[in-house]
Amino acid sequence: MKLTGFESNKINSDMVNHPSHYNLPDRKECIDEMIDIYGLKDVAKWCEITAYKYRYRAGHKDSLEQDVQKAIWYTVKARELKSKRRWEIFRKLVNKFMPMFLRGIYTWAMLFCMLYGILFSDKCSMVISIVFLVFVCITELILKENKDD
């Protein structure tokens, strides 16, 4: 049975974007399981290699159009995974270093307010320095908790 243009594009689209043989019942899609097992970096590299494979063989196994569409899909997926990985790395850095950064800011603010309060006999600055001291202690506790984990 020959398919019309609309039906042919629909099947090609499914074969490109979400082939049924990569979507088994009661499981994640294959590429999502690969990410869980191998991580974003390795799967992104695999997508780049697979895109090359489809460009290389374009039109020699399946249709030229389908191979090109698959190459594009894998190229886009590789970029998506790399971007996701960059944000994941950034999030980890922020989680690791933000408490230390805040502790430093609070410590300097506390010292400045305390010095200002002592030099100019300003009670308000002394109270503010105590508030910053509390912030420093809280941040220190957070750092200690994270270090124990």
N, C-alpha and C positions, 0 to 999 in steps of 0.2 A: 504494500500500500504506500503510495507516494503522498507525502505530506504537503499541504499548502505552505506558502511562505510564512503566514502567521504561525501555524502550528510548528513548523520547522524551527522558527526563531525561539518559540516558547521552550521547546525541548532542548535546543542548544543552550539557552539561557540557564535552564535547570542543570544541564550537564556542566556548565561553566561555574555557576555560582554555588549551587548546592546539589551536587549529584547524589542520587538516592543511595548509591553504594558507599557513600561517606556519611550517611545519616541512618544509622541502625536504630531500631526501636529500643527504647529505654536506655539510651546512651547519649552522651554529648556528641556533637559533630566531631569528626575525626581530628580536624585541625585544632579544635579546642582541647581535646584530650592530649594532643601532642604538646600544646603549650603547658598544660598541667604537668606533663612528664618531663619535657626537655627544657622548658623555659622560653621566654620571649626571644632572647638573643639567638639561640640555636634554631628556633622555628623561623625566625625572620631570615636567617642565612639560608635555610632550606628553601624558603619561598623564592629567594633570589635565584638560587640554583635551578629550581624547578621552572621558573619563568624563562631562564636561559634555554633550558631543555625544550620548552614549547616553541620558543622562537627558532631554535635550531632545526627542529623537525617539522616546522609549519608546512602543512599541506602534504606531508609524506606518509602520515599514518591516518589521522582523521582529516576532516576538512580544514582548509587553510583558515577559514573564518573562525572555526572553533579553536584551533590551536592559538591563533592570535588573541582571541578573547581570553583564553586560559592564561596566556603569558601576561596579559594586562592585569587579570585578576590577581595573579601571584605577585606581580610587581607592586600593585596597590596594597595588597595584604602585607608585604614585606615593609613598606613604608609605614603602614598603620602600626605594625608591631614594634618597629624601631621607635616611633613616636611614643607609644605607650610605655616602652622600656625607659626612654629618657625621662618621662614624667615619674615613673616608679623610682628611678635613681634619685631624682630631685626630691621626691617625697621622703625617701629614706635619709637623705642628707639633712633636710629640714628637721625631721624628727630627731636626728642625732645631735645636731649642732645648735638648734634654736634655743633650748634651755640654757646652754653655756653662754650663748650670745646675750640672752636676756639677763643672765646673772651678771655678766660684765657691765651691761648698761645700768642695771639697778645699782650695782656696787659703785660705779662712778657717780651716778646721780646722788646716791646716799652720801658719799664723801664730799661732793660739791656742796650739797645742802648743809651738811654738818659744818664744814669749813666756813661757809657763808654765815651760818648762825652763830658760830663762835666769834668770827671777826667783827660782825656788825650787831651782835647781841640781838639777833632776830629769833624770837621764840617760834614763829611760824616755820622758818627753815629747819629748826631742830625737830619739830613735829613731822615735817615732810621727810626728813632724813630717817626718822624712825619708821615711817611707812615704807620707805625704800628698803630699809633693813629687813622688814617683814617679808617684802617681795624677794629679797636675796635668799632668805632662809627657806621660803617656800620653793623657790627654784632649785635650791641645793637639795631639798628633799626629793624633788622630782628627778634630779640627776642621779641621786643615790638609788632610787627605785629602779630606774632604767638600767643602771649598772648591775644591779643584782639579777635582772632578768637575763 
